[in-house]
Amino acid sequence: MKILHIESAYYPLLLVSQCISAGYNNDAAFSYIHKVNHDEIKPVYRDFGHVDDILGSRIHNRNLQNVKPSEKDSNNYQHNKVTSLLKLNDINRSANVKNRRTESKEEYHSNLTDTKSSDSHQTKKLPNAIIIGVKKCGTRALLEFLRVHPDVRATGPEPHFFDKHYEEGLEWYRQKMPLSNDAQITIEKTPSYFVTKEVARRVLNMSKDVKLIVVVRDPVTRAISDYAQVASKRKDLKPFEAMAFVDNSTTVVDTTWTVIKIGVYSKHMQKWLRYFPLGQFHFVSGENLIANPGEELEKVQQFLGLSTVVTNKNFVFNGSRGFPCIKKNLKSKRVHCLDGTKGRKHPHVNPIAIKRLRDFYRPFNAKFYQMVGKDFHWL
Ligand SMILES: Nc1ncnc2c1ncn2[C@@H]1O[C@H](COP(=O)(O)OS(=O)(=O)O)[C@@H](OP(=O)(O)O)[C@H]1O
């Protein structure tokens, strides 16, 4: 049954009914409600992150350097944008939605995937897997490396659906996804999901089977990397030490600073484990993603149920950047590196401050290792 192109006064109720009878709770059902509003349909210039949607090609290079000119130049395609959120107030939420025909989740999901491309085998699907974090731990590298797999289709920009745009509804989210065929899985990455309170519950409302990938890195290095990113935009920023500690000391860690809070992985993980079993998560070592990307990629492909396509053979260490870069095509000499926003120079931080931060994180790290059953060997 197609639902996207129904335009009638009963459209929202029909959708709510479908969602709820399919086993989705009110929250998820109402978040899904959208109306196709033709006034809103206007051409927009898409960024590289979406070019492949239109072309049906699987090449995405927004975040990689050394792109082929033909790929770079193809961002001036237009597409129709369907985004009008129905005013929920107009809907009687206690609508006659019970006693409707029961619809399986599979049917519901097929209803959510009905936007067809010119290639009728390709549709936009809600993600099968999400890289939920952690910020500054290597999430972009992982996504770009995974994208090389022919059975992976990934978003370009971070959709931020579950933390910033949830009220837009699941249909909005699905529209952000790339086109894929039935053999391909869809992945997105939004690192802030890991630390945002409501996200785990909302993700569960979308799907209880979605696979969750968490890239983690020594929280002290992560904090310095996070700071370096902010400092690159704000020249007047106080030194790292002045922000990480209370009262100009190097003894009392300022645990209210977001940059510090993000690194307390055990606390965030505890929240996620209330909603998803551990087996649904896969943890990637951010350090090993740099030192041995092939090994980490093999494990991720296995976790995602993919054949092992991306291996050590795809990586070339770029000495001047200090990072591995990827060969998408093993027969080609062309190598793609992440752009300059990754691998920024970190500021020098007082070693006493670093030691104090390591002491601060150590018990949380130990708890995290225990929770996830893996030791990351941070100092
Ligand atoms: N291959 C490769 N190339 C470049 N950079 C790499 C790579 N693998 C991992 N990394 C590390 O990724 C860090 C940025 O992490 P994220 O992509 O998660 O950052 S963000 O949250 O999306 O802003 C970034 O952190 P900084 O070095 O501190 O900038 C890198 O250390």
The ligand as an ORCA input file, in Angstrom:
! r2SCAN-3c Opt
* xyz 0 1
  N      41.946      8.478      8.170
  C      41.734      9.547      8.903
  N      41.954     10.780      8.399
  C      41.756     11.879      9.173
  N      41.327     11.828     10.454
  C      41.094     10.615     10.988
  C      41.295      9.437     10.249
  N      40.989      8.401     11.028
  C      40.628      8.888     12.210
  N      40.703     10.217     12.189
  C      40.398     11.064     13.327
  O      39.096     11.556     13.204
  C      39.022     12.642     14.106
  C      37.773     13.426     13.847
  O      36.728     12.642     14.325
  P      35.245     12.757     13.768
  O      35.243     12.521     12.317
  O      34.430     11.844     14.589
  O      34.931     14.263     14.093
  S      33.496     14.930     14.091
  O      32.861     14.593     15.361
  O      32.752     14.455     12.939
  O      33.784     16.390     14.021
  C      40.293     13.389     13.868
  O      40.629     14.022     15.068
  P      41.747     15.161     15.129
  O      43.015     14.535     14.692
  O      41.795     15.568     16.525
  O      41.294     16.240     14.209
  C      41.286     12.279     13.482
  O      42.209     12.003     14.481
*
